[in-house]
Amino acid sequence: MSIMSSSSLVVEIESLENLEKLFEMTLRGKWEEVVKIYENNPSTHKVRITQTGGTALHAAVIQNEKEIVSKLVKVIMKEDREALGVQNDAGYTALHHAASVGSVGMCKCIAKDYPQLISVKTNRSKTPLYIAVLNGKKDAFSYLHSLCLSSESMASCYSYAKRDRDGTTILHAAIRREHFDLGYLIIHMYEDLVNSVNNKGLTPIHFLASHSSAFKSGSKLGLWKGLIYKCK
């Protein structure tokens, strides 16, 4: 065996050992060890190690490890920010997960220096903005909306507020999941969505009309009034 091939083998073995350790430390929740591995081995930043095809960063976000997420993001940003955009098997980035749990802090940490992440869609055409609404996370939605406005345009925000596959918008989603307060907020921020039609020809008003619970509280009646007013 040549010196070159021997050294290559050593590197491969060390790389494999690092990956095994990263998997083990992530699984055991030894987050400071995970941070150390990220610091010493940049090649691990994009490695998908979870059962759902996520990175250690995905796992930290899902576990709501805010401080660890901050540390991992800082390490990643020193090397290659593209690692922040790694998608799991379902197409979720770490930002999608942060939006899902509603953590404004983690959303800011992940996206503030890489705002293009708000445009990434899952396998089911859901952006982080859409995911926040789907889970009723008003604060995370408001932050992602403001990030979109500051880094792009309202036209871009509208494109991120809609699923390509079926035409369903964030307003449809808010009403379907009975996040009526969030729906009321959306009609003031995205007025044009009031008359949006999905691929089945249904508007948000159609969705709202199918929810008898929408008549049981003042906030839900407020959504009705808002929709009707915006339709005029």
Backbone as a ProteinNet text record, in pm:
[ID]
protein_1_A
[PRIMARY]
MSIMSSSSLVVEIESLENLEKLFEMTLRGKWEEVVKIYENNPSTHKVRITQTGGTALHAAVIQNEKEIVSKLVKVIMKEDREALGVQNDAGYTALHHAASVGSVGMCKCIAKDYPQLISVKTNRSKTPLYIAVLNGKKDAFSYLHSLCLSSESMASCYSYAKRDRDGTTILHAAIRREHFDLGYLIIHMYEDLVNSVNNKGLTPIHFLASHSSAFKSGSKLGLWKGLIYKCK
[TERTIARY]
84.6	0	87.7	56.6	134.8	106.5	198.6	180.4	51.8	22.7	-95.8	-223.3	-230.7	-350.7	-366.3	-255	-259	-314.6	-270.1	-318.6	-466.1	-508.5	-649.2	-736.9	-686.4	-759.5	-775.3	-669.7	-674.7	-781	-785.2	-884.3	-1025.6	-1045.1	-1176.8	-1220.5	-1127.7	-1158.4	-1194.1	-1116.1	-1142.9	-1278.3	-1308.5	-1436.1	-1552.1	-1538.1	-1641.5	-1659.8	-1550.5	-1556.9	-1627.2	-1600	-1665.1	-1815.9	-1855.8	-1997.7	-2067.1	-2001.1	-2057.7	-2073.5	-1973.2	-1979.3	-2088.2	-2100.9	-2204.4	-2342.7	-2363.4	-2491.3	-2520.1	-2420.4	-2437.9	-2465.3	-2389	-2405.5	-2540.4	-2583.5	-2713.6	-2825.3	-2814.1	-2914.7	-2925.5	-2813	-2810	-2834.7	-2846.2	-2870.8	-2750.5	-2631.6	-2507.1	-2470.2	-2543.1	-2537.4	-2405.2	-2341.7	-2212.7	-2109	-2119.6	-2030.4	-2059.7	-2187.9	-2227.2	-2166	-2170.8	-2112.2	-1962.5	-1893.4	-1749.5	-1719.6	-1801.7	-1782.4	-1801.9	-1901.9	-1926.2	-1808	-1752.2	-1639.7	-1515.2	-1491.2	-1368.6	-1381.5	-1505.2	-1525.6	-1635.2	-1602.2	-1700	-1772.7	-1708.4	-1770.4	-1896.5	-1916.8	-2035.1	-2157.9	-2140.3	-2250.4	-2368.8	-2340.6	-2447.7	-2488.9	-2428.3	-2456.3	-2592.7	-2673.6	-2808.3	-2799.6	-2830.9	-2807.3	-2932	-3043.9	-3163.2	-3245.4	-3342.9	-3427.3	-3507.4	-3534.6	-3611.3	-3520.7	-3391.7	-3298.5	-3255.9	-3262.3	-3222.8	-3080.3	-3027.5	-2893.8	-2902.1	-2786.3	-2784.5	-2855.3	-2845.5	-2915.3	-3066.1	-3116.6	-3259.3	-3301.2	-3222.8	-3255.8	-3257.1	-3160.8	-3152.6	-3273.3	-3316	-3433.2	-3558.5	-3576.1	-3693.4	-3699.3	-3582.7	-3575.9	-3582.1	-3597	-3609	-3486.6	-3369.8	-3243.1	-3192.2	-3251.3	-3225	-3077.1	-3012.6	-2871.8	-2781.8	-2811.1	-2732.1	-2751.9	-2874.6	-2903	-2821.8	-2817.7	-2740.2	-2592.2	-2538.8	-2397.7	-2369.9	-2457.9	-2438.8	-2445.8	-2540.3	-2554.8	-2430.2	-2376.4	-2254.6	-2138.1	-2126.1	-2019.2	-2039.4	-2163	-2193.9	-2165.5	-2203.5	-2186.3	-2039.3	-1950.9	-1807.4	-1752.8	-1825.9	-1778.6	-1859.4	-1983.1	-2066.2	-2212.5	-2273.5	-2411.3	-2510.3	-2469.1	-2557.5	-2600.7	-2522.4	-2557.6	-2687.3	-2721.7	-2847.1	-2967.5	-2944.5	-3054	-3071.7	-2998.5	-3014.2	-3157.5	-3218.5	-3356.2	-3360.4	-3454.3	-3468.3	-3553.1	-3591.9	-3663.7	-3796.2	-3857	-3984.6	-3964.8	-3838	-3808.5	-3801	-3802.7	-3795.6	-3651.8	-3632.6	-3505.5	-3517.5	-3408	-3413.3	-3509.3	-3519	-3610.5	-3755.7	-3789.6	-3925.6	-3960.1	-3866.3	-3891.1	-3902.4	-3819.7	-3826.3	-3961.7	-4011.4	-4143.1	-4252.8	-4234	-4332.6	-4349.7	-4239.1	-4247.4	-4275	-4271.3	-4306.7	-4201.3	-4075.8	-3968.1	-3915.5	-3952.7	-3904.4	-3752.6	-3702.2	-3558.3	-3480.9	-3525.8	-3456.5	-3475.8	-3594.3	-3617	-3519.6	-3503.5	-3411.5	-3268.4	-3231	-3094.8	-3059.2	-3152.1	-3126.9	-3136.6	-3233.3	-3264.4	-3212.5	-3171.6	-3137	-3023.1	-2925.7	-2813.6	-2826.2	-2939	-2964	-3114.5	-3170.4	-3315.1	-3373.4	-3288.5	-3338.1	-3403.8	-3376.9	-3435.2	-3587.2	-3643	-3788.9	-3857.6	-3782.3	-3841.2	-3840.2	-3768.9	-3755.7	-3887.5	-3927.7	-4053.5	-4028.7	-4114.9	-4106.5	-4154.6	-4153.5	-4202.9	-4350.8	-4420.5	-4562.6	-4586.2	-4483	-4491.3	-4519.8	-4467.8	-4491.2	-4363.3	-4372.6	-4260.9	-4263.6	-4157.5	-4159.7	-4275.7	-4307.9	-4420.4	-4549.9	-4569.4	-4688.8	-4692.6	-4578.1	-4569.8	-4606.2	-4561.1	-4592.9	-4743.4	-4810.2	-4955.3	-5025.8	-4981.5	-5042.9	-5044	-4941.2	-4930.3	-4977.4	-5035.1	-5091.5	-4989.6	-4869.9	-4761.8	-4758.4	-4839.6	-4858.1	-4729	-4652.7	-4530.1	-4426.1	-4411.9	-4316.7	-4360.4	-4490.1	-4543.4	-4513.2	-4537.9	-4515.6	-4368.8	-4280.5	-4137.4	-4097.5	-4141.5	-4104.1	-4161.3	-4280.8	-4339.9	-4254.5	-4213.7	-4131.9	-3996.1	-3941.8	-3814.6	-3829.1	-3940.2	-3966.7	-3978.2	-4050.1	-4068.4	-3936.7	-3853.5	-3728	-3622.7	-3630.5	-3528	-3574.1	-3705.8	-3755.9	-3867.5	-3987.7	-4098.7	-4229.3	-4337.4	-4467.4	-4509.9	-4470.1	-4502.5	-4440.6	-4318.2	-4251.9	-4325	-4367.4	-4440.8	-4566.2	-4636.4	-4756.7	-4723.3	-4612	-4574.5	-4538.5	-4483.5	-4447.5	-4568.5	-4678.5	-4799.6	-4895.8	-4849.4	-4936.4	-4866.8	-4943.3	-4890.6	-4909.8	-4802.1	-4809.8	-4896.5	-4893	-4955.2	-5107.9	-5170.4	-5316.8	-5376.6	-5291.3	-5342.2	-5391.4	-5375.7	-5419.7	-5325.9	-5382	-5302.1	-5293.6	-5215	-5203	-5335.3	-5420.4	-5551.4	-5642.4	-5641.3	-5715.1	-5668.7	-5535.9	-5477.7	-5515	-5510.8	-5543.9	-5688.4	-5777.7	-5919.5	-5943.5	-5882	-5899.9	-5855.2	-5745.4	-5694.5	-5759.4	-5854.4	-5927.5	-5837.5	-5736.3	-5652.4	-5711.7	-5829.2	-5905.5	-5840.3	-5776.7	-5707	-5595.3	-5525.7	-5418.8	-5476.9	-5591.4	-5658.8	-5696.4	-5742.1	-5779.2	-5657.2	-5543.1	-5418.1	-5378.1	-5393.1	-5353.4	-5433.3	-5563.9	-5644.1	-5606.3	-5542	-5495.7	-5356	-5279.5	-5144	-5139.7	-5233.7	-5239.4	-5382.4	-5423.5	-5561.9	-5605.6	-5516.1	-5553.2	-5587.3	-5548.7	-5577.8	-5724.8	-5796.9	-5938.8	-6015.9	-5980.3	-6050.2	-5974.5	-5872.6	-5793.7	-5876.1	-5849.3	-5922.9	-5823.4	-5850.3	-5759.7	-5798.1	-5731.5	-5754.1	-5893	-5963.2	-6099.7	-6203.5	-6155.7	-6246.8	-6299.8	-6233.9	-6281.3	-6203.2	-6276	-6215.2	-6205.9	-6134.5	-6130.5	-6269.1	-6359	-6494.7	-6565.4	-6542.4	-6599.8	-6549.9	-6420.7	-6362.8	-6424.8	-6439.8	-6493.4	-6638.7	-6715	-6856.6	-6876.9	-6775.8	-6787.9	-6758.1	-6715.7	-6683.6	-6792.5	-6879.6	-6985.3	-6926.8	-6807	-6743.1	-6702	-6702.4	-6660.4	-6760.5	-6876.4	-6977.8	-6986.6	-6898	-6913	-6832.6	-6754	-6678.5	-6658.9	-6631.5	-6614.1	-6500.8	-6389.6	-6273.6	-6303.9	-6384.6	-6417.3	-6519.1	-6611	-6704.3	-6628.6	-6521.5	-6438.5	-6375.6	-6337.4	-6279.4	-6383.3	-6507.2	-6615.8	-6632.6	-6642.1	-6662	-6545.7	-6425.3	-6307.5	-6308.8	-6344.8	-6349.7	-6454.9	-6572.3	-6681.2	-6645.2	-6584	-6545.3	-6441.7	-6342.8	-6236.1	-6287.4	-6396.9	-6452.2	-6528.2	-6565.2	-6645.4	-6563.5
-119.9	0	124.3	220.1	342.4	432.6	529.5	624.3	703.6	740.6	820.5	743.4	617	537.1	506.8	489.9	464	584	703.3	824.3	847.4	812.6	827.9	736	614.7	518.4	569.8	629.2	684.8	794	879.8	988.2	931.5	827.2	765.1	704	638.9	576.9	683.9	792.3	901.2	965.6	978.9	1037.9	951.1	820.1	726	729.7	737.5	744.2	871.5	981.7	1108.7	1100.8	1036.7	1023.3	934.6	827	736.8	808.6	887.9	962.4	1069.2	1135.9	1237.9	1176.5	1062.3	992.2	955.7	899.4	856.4	974.7	1082	1198.4	1267.3	1270.9	1330.1	1245.8	1115.3	1022.7	1030.5	1047.9	1053.5	1193.6	1290.2	1426.5	1491.2	1447.5	1506.7	1623.3	1731.1	1839	1914.3	1932.6	2002.7	1921.9	1789.6	1703.5	1718	1732.3	1752.7	1882.3	1986.9	2115.4	2099.9	2025.8	2005	1931.9	1832.9	1758.1	1850.9	1935.9	2033	2128.9	2170.8	2264.9	2203.2	2077.9	2011.8	1939.2	1918	1840.9	1903.3	2005.7	2073.5	1979.7	1869.2	1775.6	1711.5	1722.4	1661.3	1751.7	1876.8	1973.7	1936.1	1871.2	1836.8	1690.2	1617.9	1474.3	1449.6	1369.9	1338.1	1210.7	1223.6	1112.4	1059.8	1131	1086.5	990.3	925.4	830.1	896.8	1025.7	1099	1173.7	1144.6	1206.2	1346.6	1380	1513.1	1517.8	1637.9	1658	1672.6	1688	1712.1	1843.6	1940.5	2068.2	2047.6	1968.1	1935.3	1880.2	1785.2	1719.4	1818.1	1907.6	2006.3	2099.7	2139.1	2226.5	2154.4	2031	1952.6	1935.7	1921.1	1906.2	2041.1	2148.4	2284.1	2325.6	2279.5	2313.3	2446.9	2555	2687.7	2727.3	2708.4	2748.3	2665.4	2537.2	2449	2486.4	2515.4	2557.2	2681.5	2776.3	2898.9	2867.5	2777.4	2740.6	2668.7	2576.7	2502	2594.5	2688	2781.4	2868.6	2913.2	2995.7	2918.9	2792.4	2708.8	2690.4	2661.9	2640.5	2765.6	2881.4	3007	3040.4	2986	3009.2	2926.7	2823	2732.4	2746.8	2700.9	2700.9	2708.5	2823.4	2842.1	2751.3	2693.4	2603.5	2485.3	2454	2343.5	2372.3	2500.4	2537.2	2498.8	2479.8	2448.8	2301.7	2216	2071.2	2030.7	1952.8	1907.7	1760.2	1725.1	1584.4	1511.6	1389.1	1307.8	1370.6	1449.9	1515.2	1654.3	1694.3	1825	1937.3	1902.8	2003.9	2049.8	2180.2	2235	2256.7	2297	2328.6	2444.4	2537.3	2651.2	2605.9	2507.5	2452.6	2401.3	2330	2276	2387.2	2489.6	2602.7	2672.1	2683.7	2743.7	2655.1	2525.3	2429.1	2435.6	2448.9	2456.9	2599.3	2693.8	2831.5	2911.4	2872.8	2943.9	3058.8	3180.4	3297.8	3307.7	3275.6	3281.7	3191.8	3068.2	2975.7	3016.2	3066.7	3114.1	3226.2	3320.4	3432.4	3382.7	3294.3	3242	3175.7	3098.5	3022.5	3108.4	3200.2	3269.6	3412.3	3475.5	3617.9	3646	3556.9	3576.9	3493.1	3424.5	3342.2	3344.7	3463.5	3479	3400.7	3357.7	3279.4	3149	3107.5	2983.1	2989.5	3110.5	3121.9	3078.8	3065.5	3025.7	2874.9	2801.5	2656.6	2586.4	2497.3	2424.8	2276.5	2218.2	2075.5	1995.1	1865	1778.3	1803.4	1860.5	1892.1	2041.7	2107.7	2249	2346.1	2317.7	2406	2481.8	2612.7	2695.8	2705.4	2755.2	2776.3	2866.6	2966.8	3056.2	2976.1	2886.2	2801.7	2707.6	2651.3	2559.4	2629.8	2753.2	2829.6	2847.3	2880.2	2898.5	2766.8	2662.3	2530.9	2487.2	2526.6	2488.4	2597.9	2703.8	2808.7	2891.6	2904	2976.9	3122	3205.3	3343.4	3424.7	3413.7	3493.4	3452.9	3322.2	3274.1	3318.6	3311.6	3358	3506.1	3587	3731.5	3762.7	3688.5	3711.3	3674.6	3558.3	3513.6	3607	3658.3	3755.6	3882.4	3931.5	4053.6	4030.8	3910.8	3877.5	3876.8	3821.9	3817.6	3958.8	4044.9	4182.5	4259.4	4236.4	4311.5	4262.3	4135.7	4078.7	4062.4	4058.5	4038.8	4138.7	4089.3	4177.9	4113.6	4192.7	4137.6	4032.1	4050.3	3951	3815.9	3819.7	3696.3	3635.1	3720.2	3671.6	3596.5	3651.8	3585.4	3448.8	3440.4	3312.4	3209.2	3254.3	3162.8	3126.2	3198.4	3176.5	3079	3014	2926	2795.6	2687.8	2557.5	2539.6	2508.8	2490.7	2370.8	2268.1	2141.2	2145.5	2229.9	2232.5	2372.9	2475.2	2611.7	2659.1	2576.9	2615.4	2721.5	2824.9	2933.5	2924	3013.2	3015.5	3053.3	3127.4	3162.6	3040.9	2963.7	2836.6	2749.1	2740.2	2652.7	2697.2	2827.3	2879.3	2846.6	2862	2834.4	2685.2	2604.9	2459.2	2407.1	2460.2	2416.7	2492.5	2581.3	2659.7	2754.1	2806.2	2910.7	3045.5	3075.4	3189.8	3324.8	3335.8	3461.2	3487.4	3381.6	3393.4	3426	3365.8	3394.8	3541.6	3598.4	3740.2	3827.7	3786.5	3859.8	3851.2	3733.3	3710.8	3797	3812.4	3888.1	4036.7	4083	4221.2	4235.7	4127.6	4131.9	4084.4	3997.1	3939.9	3954	4075	4102.3	4022.7	4003.5	3935.5	3787.8	3732.4	3590.6	3567	3672.2	3658.7	3597.9	3637	3586.7	3475.4	3422	3315.2	3187.6	3114	2990.4	2876	2764.9	2650.7	2569.3	2457.6	2379.3	2315.8	2315.6	2262.6	2373.8	2495	2607.2	2664.9	2633.6	2678.7	2799.8	2897.7	3016.9	2999.2	3086.2	3079.7	3089.7	3166.3	3178.1	3043.4	2965.3	2830.5	2746.5	2757.8	2682.5	2725.9	2856.1	2908.2	2867.5	2866.3	2830.4	2686.1	2602.5	2461	2435.9	2542.4	2528.7	2593.2	2510.4	2564.5	2634.8	2590.8	2650.9	2794.6	2834.6	2970.4	3075.4	3030.8	3126	3134.5	3064.9	3051	3148.3	3234.2	3331.3	3460.2	3566.6	3697.1	3701	3633.2	3637.9	3571.7	3466.8	3396.8	3475.7	3542.1	3629.3	3745.4	3788.2	3895.4	3854.2	3727.2	3676.7	3679.6	3639.6	3645.2	3786.9	3881.4	4021.1	4071	4031	4072.8	4019.6	3893.3	3831.9	3898.4	3920.7	3981.6	4123.9	4198.5	4337.1	4341.2	4252.1	4251.5	4206.4	4131	4082.6	4191.8	4297.2	4403.1	4481.3
0	0	0	-89	-97.9	21	42.5	152.3	132.2	4.8	-23.7	7	-38.1	-14.5	133.1	203.2	346.9	421.8	385.8	452.4	422.2	300.8	263.3	346.5	371.5	452.2	594.9	647.4	783.2	791.7	690	686.3	681.8	601	589.1	721.8	789.7	919	1021.8	1024.1	1118	1089.3	960.9	921.2	967	949.5	991.5	1142.8	1214.2	1360	1405.9	1336.7	1370.3	1348.9	1239.9	1209.9	1311.9	1349.7	1450	1583.7	1618.3	1743.8	1737.9	1623.4	1606.4	1622.8	1560.4	1571.4	1716.8	1784.2	1923	2015.4	2001.8	2089.2	2066.6	1941.6	1910.4	1969.3	1952.6	2003.8	2155.4	2222	2368.5	2423.3	2335.7	2380.8	2445.6	2407.6	2458.4	2366.2	2382.2	2284.4	2279.9	2393.3	2391.7	2314.3	2321.2	2243.2	2093.7	2063	1923.3	1870	1951.4	1911.9	1884.8	1971	1954	1823.2	1792.8	1668	1548.3	1554.8	1447.4	1432.6	1545.7	1543.2	1480.4	1512	1466.6	1333.2	1289.2	1166.4	1079.2	1003.5	917.8	821.3	787.6	693.5	750.5	881.5	944.2	937.5	899.8	903.9	815.4	703.7	609.9	617.3	709.1	718.1	781.6	714.1	763.9	847.5	974.9	1067.4	1137.6	1130.5	1202.3	1117.2	1178.6	1106.9	996	1012.3	911	813.4	820	726.5	762.2	890.2	934.5	986.4	996.9	1052.5	1204.1	1266.7	1411.1	1442.8	1351.7	1371.5	1370.2	1277.4	1275.9	1412.3	1461.7	1588.2	1704	1707.3	1815	1812.9	1693.9	1681.7	1729.7	1686.4	1725.9	1877.5	1940.1	2085.5	2157.6	2080	2135.6	2216.1	2170.9	2236.9	2181.8	2229.2	2172.3	2177.6	2291.9	2305.4	2214.4	2205.6	2119.4	1973.1	1936.6	1799	1764.6	1856.8	1835.6	1814.2	1894.5	1882.4	1750.3	1714	1589.4	1467.9	1470.7	1358.9	1345	1457.2	1453	1391.8	1428.5	1372.9	1222.4	1183.7	1042.2	959.4	1011.4	937.5	912.4	993.7	974	857.3	820	715.3	585.8	590.2	469.9	510.7	490.8	535.9	463.6	350.5	276.7	362.8	465.1	554.6	628.9	643.7	710.3	625.2	496.1	405.2	374.8	444.1	423	456	368	387.7	426	513.1	550.8	446.5	476.7	378.6	335	423.7	392.1	332.3	319.8	262.7	363.7	492.1	597.6	620.6	630.3	676.3	826.9	889	1032	1056.8	961.7	976.5	975.8	895.1	896.6	1036.4	1096.7	1230.3	1334	1321.6	1414.7	1403.5	1281.2	1258.8	1315.8	1304	1353.1	1504.1	1576.9	1723.5	1769.6	1676.7	1708.9	1781.1	1766.6	1835.4	1749.6	1787.9	1715.2	1727.4	1846.2	1869.1	1774.8	1758.4	1668.7	1522.7	1489.2	1352.2	1318.2	1410.5	1388.7	1374.9	1464.7	1466.7	1334	1280.3	1158.3	1032.3	1030.1	904.6	891.4	1000	991.3	893	885.6	793.6	666.9	654.3	535.9	507.2	480.2	462.5	345.8	254.1	139.8	184.3	306	357	365.5	373.1	382.9	254.1	146.5	18.1	-3.7	80.2	61.8	92.5	3.7	21.4	48.1	128.3	159.2	38.8	53.1	-53.9	-83.2	15.6	-0.6	-22.9	-71	-111.3	2.9	120.6	234.9	271	275	319.2	471.5	533	678.5	721.1	639.2	667.1	675.3	581.1	576.8	697.3	730.5	844	974.3	990.8	1112	1126.1	1016.7	1018.6	1046.2	981.3	996.7	1142.7	1216	1356.6	1452.5	1397.1	1480.5	1555.6	1501.7	1569.1	1519.3	1583	1538.1	1540.4	1648.6	1660.6	1556.5	1535.9	1435.1	1296	1270.2	1141.6	1120.8	1223.3	1212.1	1185	1252.9	1229.8	1087.5	1040.8	906.2	799.9	825.5	733.3	727.3	843.5	847.3	781.1	797.5	733.7	582.2	535.8	391.9	335.6	406	359.5	355.4	455.7	464.3	365.8	329.1	240.7	96.5	75.3	-60.9	-92.5	-120.5	-154.8	-112.4	-113.8	-78.3	-179.2	-303.8	-406.4	-371.2	-319.3	-277.1	-158.8	-66	50.9	7.5	-92	-142.2	-202.7	-272.7	-333.8	-227.6	-115.3	-7.3	78.5	57.9	137.5	70.9	-35	-112.3	-147.5	-141.9	-182.8	-332.8	-403.2	-548	-585.8	-505.5	-543	-544.5	-459.3	-457.3	-447.8	-449.2	-446.2	-311.3	-208.8	-74.5	-17.7	41.9	97.7	249.9	308.2	454.2	519.4	448.6	505.1	507.1	399.5	398.5	515.5	530.2	632.7	773.4	798.6	931.4	967.8	871.4	896.8	913.8	829	838.2	973.9	1026.1	1156.4	1273.7	1242	1342.1	1421.6	1354.3	1413.9	1370.2	1424.6	1375.3	1405.7	1521.7	1553.2	1452	1416.8	1318	1180.7	1151.2	1025	1013.9	1126	1128.7	1100.8	1155.7	1131.8	984.7	927.8	788.5	691.1	714.5	617.5	616.1	722.9	725	663.6	665.6	610.5	465.1	429.4	294.1	241.3	213.5	174.1	51.5	-42	-166.6	-146.8	-32.9	-8.3	23.2	59	92.2	-24.5	-144.4	-263.4	-334.9	-270.7	-333.3	-345.9	-451.7	-479.1	-493	-423.3	-437.2	-560.7	-580.4	-702	-709.4	-595.9	-593	-605.5	-627.2	-643.9	-514.3	-402.7	-272.2	-222.4	-170.7	-112.1	39.4	108.7	255.3	318.5	256.6	310.5	306.2	201.3	194.4	311.8	340.4	451.5	583.3	601.2	726.5	745.6	637.1	644	688.1	667.8	704.8	851.9	924.1	1066.1	1150.9	1207.7	1293.5	1414.8	1457.5	1574.9	1548.4	1422.7	1388.6	1434.1	1481.2	1525.6	1677.5	1748.4	1892.7	1976.4	1913.5	1992.6	1915.4	1989.1	1927.3	1828.5	1860.1	1771.3	1637.6	1641.7	1518	1436	1506.6	1436.2	1372.4	1440.4	1386.1	1254.9	1244.6	1120.3	1009.1	1042.4	945.3	891.6	985.6	945.7	860	899	824	682.1	667.2	534.7	446.9	506.1	429.6	388.6	481	451.3	339.3	346.6	246.2	109.3	109.7	-17	-91.9	-21.8	-84	-186.3
[MASK]
++++++++++++++++++++++++++++++++++++++++++++++++++++++++++++++++++++++++++++++++++++++++++++++++++++++++++++++++++++++++++++++++++++++++++++++++++++++++++++++++++++++++++++++++++++++++++++++++++++++++++++++++++++++++++++++++++++++++

